[in-house]
Amino acid sequence: MSFPKIHFGDVNQYATKIDETNANKKVFIFIDENTQNWLSHFQVSTFKNAFVLVLKAGENNKNLKQVDLIWNFLNQKLANRNDEVYVIGGGVICDLAAFAISTFKRGIPFHLVPTTLLAMVDASIGGKTGLNFKNLKNNIGTFNHPKTIFCDHQFLSTLSQKEIISGMAEVFKHAIIGDPKLWEHLANQHIDSLDYEYLIPRSSNLKMKVVKADPKEEGERKKLNFGHTVGHAIESALLLSKKPTLHGFAVAFGMIAESFLSYKLNLCSLDTYMEIKHKLSVFFKPHLDFNIDEKSVFGFMAHDKKNNHSLINFSLPKKIGEVIIDVEINKIEVKSILKEFKVNG
């Protein structure tokens, strides 16, 4: 299996290399509506004659309707497996367009240009593609790696502070699961003075290292699921109630809740739980005050693809820098502990 090369810094420094890749080929660009104004930023000659499709952003648009748009567009333009595709946008578009591309004629070569912090450190890395189906988060998907990933933090200059904070959830997660030095660095970071030149490569490279060790999530890679069993359930429940939240906020809440689970199961110390809770609560305040239907959240947790029958599968922290995978807990016990978390956590 080949893994993508991640290029950090101004994407235009790679313009000549991109043009060489695209020589004598059709070029397709899928870009989200929030990013389309950035097209003029690219100094890539072969982009000037590219076929461009603008897609709707937002979790509620991560659906089959948009996949159908992509498939139709590629068919109308007579795309084939000798062509090159560039996906430019946030995590939703990276996941969605990559899924459509991976299933069109069994896959066309593609490249990702993530434009949000969340996409740079998480969604663009690992080869996971997907869409939401009947309100189930990433229920349909494939594994399909891009050829290259271009992480240019200039794109972050137009993001709202809320989007930046959301993206930082995955950076915190990577620190907790495998990088104590990054965790220490984050203790001194403020949202208005984030060191992207340190944070993005550090976080991205950690995820890529884990993915290379376990491409299909059969072992080591499961540690990346920390915070996501609860987080994805919250996302799905809020999406169903038409009050969607950003992915990072749901995951940040999920990391606190799952750390409490770990503490109650004697897998981590009270000090570890309190440290995670304190840092995340401070950084993500006031974005973790969700008004959610508990029954709906537990229902979505029961549908989590990592589960084994009546057991819910978690990846839980042992200490900062170490996570235990495949912690399977009876649904009744999970519900009991999380109810205690809501009251006392």
C-alpha positions as CSV (number, residue, x, y, z in Angstrom):
1,M,0.0,0.0,0.0
2,S,1.4,3.4,-0.9
3,F,0.9,6.4,1.4
4,P,0.7,10.0,0.4
5,K,3.5,12.5,0.7
6,I,2.4,15.5,2.9
7,H,3.8,18.9,1.8
8,F,3.7,21.7,4.3
9,G,3.9,25.4,3.5
10,D,2.8,27.6,0.6
11,V,1.2,25.3,-2.0
12,N,2.5,27.5,-4.8
13,Q,6.1,26.4,-4.1
14,Y,5.0,23.1,-5.5
15,A,3.3,24.6,-8.6
16,T,5.9,23.2,-11.1
17,K,5.7,19.7,-9.6
18,I,1.9,19.8,-9.8
19,D,2.0,20.9,-13.4
20,E,4.4,18.1,-14.2
21,T,2.0,15.6,-12.6
22,N,-0.9,17.0,-14.6
23,A,0.8,17.2,-18.0
24,N,-1.3,15.9,-20.9
25,K,-4.1,15.0,-18.6
26,K,-7.6,16.2,-17.8
27,V,-7.7,18.0,-14.4
28,F,-10.7,18.1,-12.1
29,I,-11.1,20.3,-9.1
30,F,-13.8,19.7,-6.5
31,I,-13.9,22.7,-4.1
32,D,-16.4,23.7,-1.4
33,E,-18.4,26.9,-1.5
34,N,-16.5,28.4,1.3
35,T,-13.2,28.0,-0.4
36,Q,-13.9,28.8,-4.1
37,N,-12.6,32.3,-3.8
38,W,-9.2,30.8,-3.1
39,L,-8.9,29.4,-6.7
40,S,-7.2,32.6,-7.9
41,H,-4.5,32.0,-5.2
42,F,-3.1,29.0,-7.0
43,Q,-0.3,29.6,-9.4
44,V,-0.7,26.3,-11.1
45,S,-0.9,26.6,-14.9
46,T,-2.8,23.4,-15.4
47,F,-5.5,24.6,-13.0
48,K,-6.5,27.3,-15.5
49,N,-8.2,24.8,-17.8
50,A,-9.4,22.4,-15.1
51,F,-13.0,21.3,-14.8
52,V,-14.3,22.8,-11.6
53,L,-17.3,21.7,-9.5
54,V,-18.3,23.7,-6.4
55,L,-19.8,21.6,-3.6
56,K,-21.9,22.6,-0.6
57,A,-20.0,22.7,2.7
58,G,-21.4,21.6,6.1
59,E,-22.0,18.2,7.8
60,N,-25.7,18.2,6.6
61,N,-24.4,18.1,3.0
62,K,-22.2,15.1,3.5
63,N,-24.7,12.9,1.7
64,L,-25.5,10.8,-1.4
65,K,-27.0,13.8,-3.2
66,Q,-23.6,15.4,-3.4
67,V,-21.9,12.2,-4.3
68,D,-24.4,11.8,-7.2
69,L,-23.4,15.3,-8.4
70,I,-19.7,14.3,-8.5
71,W,-20.4,11.0,-10.3
72,N,-22.6,12.8,-12.9
73,F,-20.0,15.6,-13.3
74,L,-17.2,13.1,-13.9
75,N,-19.3,11.1,-16.4
76,Q,-20.3,14.2,-18.3
77,K,-16.7,15.3,-18.7
78,L,-15.6,11.8,-19.7
79,A,-13.2,11.4,-16.8
80,N,-11.0,8.3,-16.6
81,R,-8.4,6.7,-14.5
82,N,-5.6,8.6,-16.3
83,D,-6.9,11.9,-15.1
84,E,-6.0,13.9,-11.9
85,V,-8.4,15.2,-9.3
86,Y,-7.8,17.9,-6.7
87,V,-10.1,18.2,-3.7
88,I,-9.9,21.6,-2.1
89,G,-11.8,22.3,1.1
90,G,-12.6,21.3,4.6
91,G,-13.0,17.8,6.2
92,V,-16.6,17.3,4.9
93,I,-15.5,17.8,1.3
94,C,-12.2,15.9,1.7
95,D,-14.2,12.8,3.0
96,L,-17.1,13.1,0.6
97,A,-15.3,13.9,-2.7
98,A,-12.6,11.3,-1.9
99,F,-15.4,8.7,-1.5
100,A,-17.0,9.6,-4.8
101,I,-13.6,9.5,-6.5
102,S,-12.7,6.2,-5.0
103,T,-15.8,4.5,-6.3
104,F,-15.9,6.2,-9.7
105,K,-14.5,3.6,-12.2
106,R,-12.9,1.9,-9.2
107,G,-10.9,5.0,-8.4
108,I,-9.2,8.0,-10.1
109,P,-5.9,9.4,-8.7
110,F,-6.6,12.3,-6.4
111,H,-4.8,14.9,-4.3
112,L,-6.1,16.7,-1.2
113,V,-5.7,20.4,-0.4
114,P,-7.3,20.7,3.1
115,T,-8.3,24.3,3.9
116,T,-9.3,23.9,7.5
117,L,-7.2,23.0,10.6
118,L,-9.4,20.0,11.2
119,A,-8.8,18.7,7.6
120,M,-5.1,19.4,7.8
121,V,-4.4,17.4,10.9
122,D,-7.1,14.8,10.6
123,A,-9.6,14.4,7.8
124,S,-7.1,14.5,4.9
125,I,-4.8,11.8,6.5
126,G,-5.5,8.1,6.8
127,G,-7.3,7.2,3.6
128,K,-10.8,7.1,5.2
129,T,-13.5,8.4,2.8
130,G,-17.2,8.5,3.5
131,L,-20.6,10.1,3.9
132,N,-23.4,10.2,6.4
133,F,-26.3,7.9,5.7
134,K,-29.7,8.3,7.4
135,N,-28.1,10.5,10.1
136,L,-25.4,7.9,10.9
137,K,-22.0,9.6,10.9
138,N,-19.6,8.2,8.2
139,N,-21.8,5.1,7.9
140,I,-20.8,4.5,4.3
141,G,-17.2,4.7,3.2
142,T,-14.0,3.2,1.8
143,F,-10.2,3.3,2.4
144,N,-8.5,5.1,-0.4
145,H,-5.4,7.2,0.0
146,P,-4.7,10.4,-2.0
147,K,-1.4,10.7,-4.0
148,T,-0.4,13.8,-2.1
149,I,-1.6,16.2,0.5
150,F,-0.8,19.9,0.5
151,C,-1.1,21.6,3.9
152,D,-0.9,25.4,3.5
153,H,-1.8,27.3,6.7
154,Q,-2.5,30.4,4.7
155,F,-6.0,29.0,4.1
156,L,-6.6,29.3,7.8
157,S,-6.5,33.2,7.7
158,T,-10.1,33.3,6.5
159,L,-11.5,30.8,9.0
160,S,-13.6,31.9,11.9
161,Q,-12.2,31.5,15.4
162,K,-14.9,28.9,16.0
163,E,-13.6,26.7,13.1
164,I,-10.0,27.0,14.4
165,I,-11.1,26.0,17.9
166,S,-13.0,23.0,16.5
167,G,-9.9,21.9,14.5
168,M,-7.8,22.0,17.6
169,A,-9.7,19.1,19.1
170,E,-7.9,16.6,16.9
171,V,-4.5,18.2,17.9
172,F,-5.4,17.8,21.6
173,K,-6.4,14.2,20.8
174,H,-3.1,13.4,19.1
175,A,-1.3,14.8,22.1
176,I,-3.3,12.6,24.5
177,I,-2.9,9.4,22.5
178,G,0.8,9.6,21.8
179,D,2.7,12.9,22.2
180,P,3.2,14.2,25.8
181,K,5.5,17.0,24.5
182,L,2.8,18.2,22.2
183,W,0.4,18.2,25.2
184,E,2.9,20.3,27.2
185,H,3.2,22.7,24.3
186,L,-0.6,23.1,24.1
187,A,-0.7,24.2,27.8
188,N,0.9,27.4,26.7
189,Q,-1.1,28.0,23.5
190,H,-3.8,30.6,23.2
191,I,-6.3,30.6,20.3
192,D,-5.1,34.0,19.1
193,S,-1.4,33.0,18.9
194,L,-1.3,29.4,17.7
195,D,2.0,28.2,16.2
196,Y,0.7,26.5,13.1
197,E,4.2,25.8,11.7
198,Y,4.8,23.6,14.8
199,L,1.3,22.3,15.5
200,I,0.2,21.2,12.0
201,P,3.3,19.1,11.0
202,R,3.6,17.7,14.5
203,S,0.0,16.6,14.7
204,S,-0.3,15.5,11.0
205,N,2.9,13.4,11.2
206,L,1.8,11.6,14.4
207,K,-1.4,10.5,12.7
208,M,0.4,9.4,9.5
209,K,2.8,7.4,11.7
210,V,-0.1,5.6,13.3
211,V,-1.8,5.0,9.9
212,K,1.3,3.6,8.3
213,A,1.6,1.1,11.2
214,D,-2.0,0.0,10.9
215,P,-3.7,1.1,7.6
216,K,-7.0,-0.8,8.0
217,E,-7.6,-0.1,11.7
218,E,-7.0,-3.6,12.9
219,G,-5.0,-2.6,16.0
220,E,-2.7,0.4,16.6
221,R,-4.9,2.8,14.6
222,K,-7.8,2.3,16.9
223,K,-6.2,4.7,19.3
224,L,-7.3,7.5,17.0
225,N,-10.9,6.7,17.9
226,F,-10.4,8.2,21.4
227,G,-13.3,10.7,22.0
228,H,-15.1,9.6,18.8
229,T,-17.5,6.9,20.2
230,V,-19.3,9.5,22.3
231,G,-18.4,12.4,19.9
232,H,-19.8,10.9,16.8
233,A,-23.0,9.9,18.7
234,I,-23.4,13.5,19.8
235,E,-22.8,14.8,16.3
236,S,-25.4,12.4,14.8
237,A,-28.0,13.2,17.5
238,L,-27.6,16.9,17.0
239,L,-27.7,16.5,13.2
240,L,-31.0,14.6,13.6
241,S,-32.4,17.3,15.7
242,K,-31.3,19.9,13.1
243,K,-29.0,21.6,15.6
244,P,-25.6,20.5,14.2
245,T,-22.4,21.2,16.0
246,L,-18.9,21.3,14.7
247,H,-17.0,17.9,14.7
248,G,-14.3,19.2,17.0
249,F,-16.7,20.3,19.7
250,A,-18.4,16.9,19.8
251,V,-15.0,15.2,19.9
252,A,-13.7,17.5,22.7
253,F,-16.8,16.7,24.8
254,G,-16.3,13.0,23.9
255,M,-12.7,13.0,25.1
256,I,-13.8,14.4,28.5
257,A,-16.6,11.9,28.8
258,E,-14.5,9.0,27.7
259,S,-11.7,10.0,30.1
260,F,-14.3,9.9,32.9
261,L,-15.2,6.3,31.7
262,S,-11.5,5.4,31.9
263,Y,-11.3,6.8,35.4
264,K,-14.4,4.9,36.6
265,L,-13.0,1.7,35.1
266,N,-9.7,2.3,36.9
267,L,-7.8,2.5,33.7
268,C,-6.5,6.0,34.4
269,S,-6.0,8.0,37.5
270,L,-8.2,10.8,38.8
271,D,-5.4,13.2,38.2
272,T,-5.2,12.2,34.5
273,Y,-9.0,12.6,34.1
274,M,-9.0,16.0,35.8
275,E,-6.0,17.2,33.8
276,I,-7.8,16.3,30.5
277,K,-11.1,17.7,31.7
278,H,-9.5,21.0,32.9
279,K,-7.5,21.7,29.7
280,L,-10.2,20.8,27.3
281,S,-13.0,22.6,29.3
282,V,-10.9,25.8,29.4
283,F,-9.8,25.7,25.7
284,F,-13.2,24.8,24.3
285,K,-15.4,26.8,26.6
286,P,-18.2,27.8,25.8
287,H,-18.6,25.3,22.9
288,L,-19.3,22.2,25.0
289,D,-22.7,23.1,26.4
290,F,-24.9,20.8,24.3
291,N,-28.6,20.4,24.7
292,I,-28.9,16.8,23.6
293,D,-31.4,13.9,23.9
294,E,-29.6,11.2,26.0
295,K,-31.8,8.5,24.5
296,S,-30.8,9.6,21.0
297,V,-27.1,9.7,21.8
298,F,-27.1,6.2,23.3
299,G,-29.0,4.9,20.3
300,F,-26.3,6.3,18.0
301,M,-23.6,4.8,20.2
302,A,-25.2,1.4,19.8
303,H,-24.8,1.8,16.0
304,D,-21.1,2.6,16.2
305,K,-19.2,0.4,13.7
306,K,-16.6,-0.6,16.2
307,N,-19.1,-2.3,18.5
308,N,-19.4,-6.1,19.2
309,H,-23.0,-7.0,19.8
310,S,-24.1,-5.8,23.3
311,L,-20.7,-4.3,24.0
312,I,-19.6,-0.7,23.1
313,N,-16.0,-0.4,22.0
314,F,-13.8,2.4,23.3
315,S,-10.2,3.6,23.1
316,L,-9.5,5.1,26.5
317,P,-6.6,7.0,28.0
318,K,-4.3,5.4,30.5
319,K,-2.1,8.5,30.9
320,I,-1.1,11.4,28.7
321,G,0.6,9.8,25.7
322,E,-0.9,6.3,26.1
323,V,-4.3,4.9,25.1
324,I,-5.8,1.5,25.6
325,I,-7.7,0.1,22.6
326,D,-10.6,-2.3,22.4
327,V,-12.0,-1.6,25.8
328,E,-15.4,-3.2,25.4
329,I,-18.1,-2.2,27.9
330,N,-21.6,-3.5,28.4
331,K,-24.2,-0.9,27.2
332,I,-25.9,-0.8,30.5
333,E,-22.7,0.0,32.3
334,V,-21.8,2.7,29.7
335,K,-25.2,4.3,30.2
336,S,-24.8,4.2,34.0
337,I,-21.3,5.8,34.0
338,L,-22.2,8.5,31.5
339,K,-25.3,9.4,33.5
340,E,-23.0,9.8,36.5
341,F,-20.7,11.9,34.3
342,K,-23.6,14.2,33.5
343,V,-24.3,14.7,37.2
344,N,-20.9,14.7,38.7
345,G,-18.3,14.8,35.9
